Amino acid sequence: MGTTEKKQDTSSGCQQALRELQARFTDALAASGLTVTLLARNAGLGRTTVSNALNRPVAPKARTIAEIARVLKLNPVELQQLRRQAEGTDTPQATSHAARKSLAGESASAQAGRQGLLVGALPLRASAFQSRPELRERIDAVRMGGGVVLTQARPASAQVLSGMGGVGKSQLATQYAHQAVAEGTGLVLWVPASEAQQIVTIYSQAALRVGAAGATGEDPEYDARALLEWLATTSSSWLVVLDDISDPVAVGPWWPPVRPGVGWTLATTRLHDPRLTGGGRTRIDVGVYTHNEAVAFLEERLASDGGGHLLDGRQAELAAMLGHLPLALGHAAAYLLAEELACGAYLARLDDQALVLDDVLPDWADTELYGQHITAALLLSLAAAQQAGPVGLVEPLLRLLALLDPDGHPEAIWTTQAVTDFLNTTRGDGSTATATEEIIRALRVLRRYALITSDPHTPLRQIRMHALTARAVRETTPCHHRPQLAVTVAHALTEIWKPGRHIHRDLAQVLRANTAVLRRNAEEHLWQNEIHVVIFMGGLSLLASGLHRDALDYWAPFTQQAFKVLGPDHPDTIRARAALAGCYRELGRYQDALTLAEQVLTDCERLLEPDHPGTIRARANLASAYNDLGRYQDALTLAEQVLTDRERVLRDDHPDTIRARANLAIIYNGLGRYQDALTLAEQVLTDRERHLEPDHPHTILARANLATTYRYLGRHQDALTLAEQVLTDRERVLGDDHPDTLLARSSLATTYSDLGRHQDALTLAEQVLTDHERVLGEDHFDTIRARANLASAYNDVGRHQDALTLAEQVLTDRERHLEPDHPHTFGARANLATTYRYLRRHQDALTLTERMVADCARVLGDDHPDTLLARSCVIATYSDLGRHQDALTLAERVVADYERVLGDDHPDTLLARSCVIATYSDLGRHQDALTLAERVVADYERVLGDDHPDTLLARSNLATAHRG
């Protein structure tokens, strides 16, 4: 037969082998009931890769065949043989003369190695094994030299899989070893590497099996070195797996050589130790399953063993509760199957603090052959870490860590005085002082032994411990140690928080989360005769962050618990009731807030001295409650008393005294006593600038409050100067996206509007809303307020349809997120009614305004300023509808109410008289209009000054009345 005929024969054989290979795939796929997409997902391959393997006239890669064979339960050896035939690499003609000569010179054992030699006890594949394609891609990229995980100068031929116990490092290595066997790798070596002697023993056995030069079986170490020489020179492919390295020094002499393209090494370890990398090795950190992988494991594991009925829809919750840890998921799945327990029922057991981990994840459920109790597996590295770390620090530090949020906390907690003091008293080496450097070194040791992780790229959550590791630590902590551990963590959190200190909202969120976890783990130790301050700080932080509903959910049960545990007269119970009153205020439940505030003051006056700080604070809170309800005179009486008390008991420049002045200034503004408010606001700013840094948040807030008073006085240019400074300061000190910075932008937009710079106001209002939606989310309280402000800006420039769209959305949002009777909901209806008026939808406007009057009167009372303002809106709508007599009747009543409630000279009273002027004109009563207009101008000039914008408007109305 000629050369051409031989080539045709070979080509025909290749095509026949490929058709046979693809036919086996197609038949098995049809029998399995899987789609190509599901096959690709289960195999950890791309859909295109699988589709090509089934249809394309090119032999698939060895790995593709191995993974498809695993999922479809086909014989991988036969399929790889067909692949080689399809490639034309498994025929006599394909073997070159040089290759035949090389084979002839090799031992029989080495030739056998070319057919695939396995040395060592290769573990079985795990049930429902998750292929973890993203992780495998990282490993394969480093292995093939196409990319690196840790920067190095050359392609890596050894990978070190590092991670805590139970994350599936050995399972992943097992999968690679089985794949290598299926692909016909010359030598696959599985080596338990926890001790150097184990490595030597397996290496020496392998040396004899491959016929390594010089291996005699008499000296294991000599034979082991002979294997390393053989690995360095052979052309046969190989994979060495070093499983569970525990001593980097001991394993150092036994690392296989670097042989890119020939062989590679895969090692697993719990250690995060730099001595394991270098020399062509790359560390790849192995974490827990992704959420989808964890859920898929549970579903596949249960369904494959007849437990599909145990999947009650709560498997995702179960996966999350177990922290997506493969070790725990394997135990849990076996437990569910053995006990015929649905996921939801098992969750209840897992959450039962009376049960320990070994009760709910028992050793008999170790069907994946991890080989240890769950607690022992998670804490296996502790003894080694104690030996490696500073004496007497590692275990106490681990016990403290176990009380905190698994999602992480800042490293700064471990440099607090509370932690240092605790460790000084617990060290067993006689030391009298513990340096911060020692604590940080102990943390590094815990990280090295995979008991914690540390990521400096996420500083607020830098230190983390898996939830199950933390639970195992807590369950093995002696009972008599637990109270002091809990108190120490609480003290440390308080040091970071620092009562009265302004902290970033992201840090506040992390501290709240850690406080919540601490309470869950050890709350009983934080209620010893009194409530630890960190629990109060957690709730107060919710209020300060604008999370008012969450704050109510926090304080309501907390107050009840304090009442039961400590009694109604305990100072902490009274303090909790005061905080609950604050929640009610923020939610617009002003009457409930008033009831509690009055009760708190009564209790304080009964149990404490009149000048006790708690009593004075209770008066201040009651003054705020009165102010919310429009009881300005009552609020004024108390606020003035609070300021007098604080000046007498404390001192003029004490922070609480300055705060009392600021609060009194706000009440003066509500009463229209703008000049008195100005005097106090200027004094507050002077005090803040004298006692605090210019950039302190309280100093900046004092400037913002003074700017508001300038606006009330019509000093809009002065208000603008301050508002611009406040915005600049907050952008510099707090950042562009801090909520207080966003509020400063909003205030500046309002000031632009006061100055008639409506386009500037609109531009800024649009930016403010965009910023709020991006930073705080579309449904945040402040975002909804920004939407309302933008609607007003649209009305100012005549874009009434745009204003309508926003105003309707604002009302919908407030009805959905706030109480139905919240004053801000009333305000949203008022703004929508105003927009209806601009659009000449007068009947719609009337319907809304009449409802507002009824709601405000019912919730706030007939004499509340908001009720009077709602009646003023009805007056305008009556005029729009031509109901001038109705408008006059109501306008005269509103003026009388304002005079009685706020006084003759309050700016709102003067504005109400202006409404009567307009109604007189509508009715043709021009002389009455003129007489009243002259009085109103005189009042404005006397109360607000000649140059106030409202005075100028009153003069304009007087001129109109003269034209009659």
Stockholm file with secondary structure:
# STOCKHOLM 1.0

chainA/1-964         MGTTEKKQDTSSGCQQALRELQARFTDALAASGLTVTLLARNAGLGRTTVSNALNRPVAPKARTIAEIARVLKLNPVELQQLRRQAEGTDTPQATSHAARKSLAGESASAQAGRQGLLVGALPLRASAFQSRPELRERIDAVRMGGGVVLTQARPASAQVLSGMGGVGKSQLATQYAHQAVAEGTGLVLWVPASEAQQIVTIYSQAALRVGAAGATGEDPEYDARALLEWLATTSSSWLVVLDDISDPVAVGPWWPPVRPGVGWTLATTRLHDPRLTGGGRTRIDVGVYTHNEAVAFLEERLASDGGGHLLDGRQAELAAMLGHLPLALGHAAAYLLAEELACGAYLARLDDQALVLDDVLPDWADTELYGQHITAALLLSLAAAQQAGPVGLVEPLLRLLALLDPDGHPEAIWTTQAVTDFLNTTRGDGSTATATEEIIRALRVLRRYALITSDPHTPLRQIRMHALTARAVRETTPCHHRPQLAVTVAHALTEIWKPGRHIHRDLAQVLRANTAVLRRNAEEHLWQNEIHVVIFMGGLSLLASGLHRDALDYWAPFTQQAFKVLGPDHPDTIRARAALAGCYRELGRYQDALTLAEQVLTDCERLLEPDHPGTIRARANLASAYNDLGRYQDALTLAEQVLTDRERVLRDDHPDTIRARANLAIIYNGLGRYQDALTLAEQVLTDRERHLEPDHPHTILARANLATTYRYLGRHQDALTLAEQVLTDRERVLGDDHPDTLLARSSLATTYSDLGRHQDALTLAEQVLTDHERVLGEDHFDTIRARANLASAYNDVGRHQDALTLAEQVLTDRERHLEPDHPHTFGARANLATTYRYLRRHQDALTLTERMVADCARVLGDDHPDTLLARSCVIATYSDLGRHQDALTLAERVVADYERVLGDDHPDTLLARSCVIATYSDLGRHQDALTLAERVVADYERVLGDDHPDTLLARSNLATAHRG
#=GR chainA/1-964 SS CCHHHHHHHHHHHHHHHHHHHHHHHHHHHHHHTCCHHHHHHHHTCCHHHHHHHHHSSSCCCHHHHHHHHHHHTCCHHHHHHHHHHHHTCSSGGGSCHHHHHHHHTSCHHHHHHHTTEEESCCCCCCTTCCCCHHHHHHHHHHHHTSCCSSCCSSCCSEEEEECCTTSSHHHHHHHHHHHHHHTTCSEEEEEECSSHHHHHHHHHHHHHHHTCTTCCSSCHHHHHHHHHHHHHHCCSCEEEEEEEECCHHHHGGGCCCCBTTTEEEEEEESCCCGGGSBTTEEEEECCCCCHHHHHHHHHHHHHHTTCGGGCCSCHHHHHHHTTTCHHHHHHHHHHHHHHTCCHHHHHHHHHCTTSCHHHHSCGGGCTTCCCSCHHHHHTTTHHHHHHHSSTTTHHHHHHHHTTSCTTCBCGGGGGSHHHHHHHHHHCSSCCSCCCHHHHHHHHHHHHHTTSSEECTTSGGGCEECCHHHHHHHHHTSCGGGHHHHHHHHHHHHHHHHCTTCCCCHHHHHHHHHHHHHHHHHHGGGGBSSSBCHHHHHHHHHHHHTTCHHHHHHHHHHHHHHHHHHHCTTSHHHHHHHHHHHHHHHHTTCHHHHHHHHHHHHHHHHHHSCTTSHHHHHHHHHHHHHHHHTTCHHHHHHHHHHHHHHHHHHSCTTSHHHHHHHHHHHHHHHHTTCHHHHHHHHHHHHHHHHHHSCTTSHHHHHHHHHHHHHHHHTTCHHHHHHHHHHHHHHHHHHTCTTSHHHHHHHHHHHHHHHHTTCHHHHHHHHHHHHHHHHHHTCTTSHHHHHHHHHHHHHHHHTTCHHHHHHHHHHHHHHHHHHSCTTCHHHHHHHHHHHHHHHHTTCHHHHHHHHHHHHHHHHHHTCTTSHHHHHHHHHHHHHHHHTTCHHHHHHHHHHHHHHHHHHTCTTCHHHHHHHHHHHHHHHHTTCHHHHHHHHHHHHHHHHHHTCTTCHHHHHHHHHHHHHHHC
#=GC SS_cons         CCHHHHHHHHHHHHHHHHHHHHHHHHHHHHHHTCCHHHHHHHHTCCHHHHHHHHHSSSCCCHHHHHHHHHHHTCCHHHHHHHHHHHHTCSSGGGSCHHHHHHHHTSCHHHHHHHTTEEESCCCCCCTTCCCCHHHHHHHHHHHHTSCCSSCCSSCCSEEEEECCTTSSHHHHHHHHHHHHHHTTCSEEEEEECSSHHHHHHHHHHHHHHHTCTTCCSSCHHHHHHHHHHHHHHCCSCEEEEEEEECCHHHHGGGCCCCBTTTEEEEEEESCCCGGGSBTTEEEEECCCCCHHHHHHHHHHHHHHTTCGGGCCSCHHHHHHHTTTCHHHHHHHHHHHHHHTCCHHHHHHHHHCTTSCHHHHSCGGGCTTCCCSCHHHHHTTTHHHHHHHSSTTTHHHHHHHHTTSCTTCBCGGGGGSHHHHHHHHHHCSSCCSCCCHHHHHHHHHHHHHTTSSEECTTSGGGCEECCHHHHHHHHHTSCGGGHHHHHHHHHHHHHHHHCTTCCCCHHHHHHHHHHHHHHHHHHGGGGBSSSBCHHHHHHHHHHHHTTCHHHHHHHHHHHHHHHHHHHCTTSHHHHHHHHHHHHHHHHTTCHHHHHHHHHHHHHHHHHHSCTTSHHHHHHHHHHHHHHHHTTCHHHHHHHHHHHHHHHHHHSCTTSHHHHHHHHHHHHHHHHTTCHHHHHHHHHHHHHHHHHHSCTTSHHHHHHHHHHHHHHHHTTCHHHHHHHHHHHHHHHHHHTCTTSHHHHHHHHHHHHHHHHTTCHHHHHHHHHHHHHHHHHHTCTTSHHHHHHHHHHHHHHHHTTCHHHHHHHHHHHHHHHHHHSCTTCHHHHHHHHHHHHHHHHTTCHHHHHHHHHHHHHHHHHHTCTTSHHHHHHHHHHHHHHHHTTCHHHHHHHHHHHHHHHHHHTCTTCHHHHHHHHHHHHHHHHTTCHHHHHHHHHHHHHHHHHHTCTTCHHHHHHHHHHHHHHHC
//
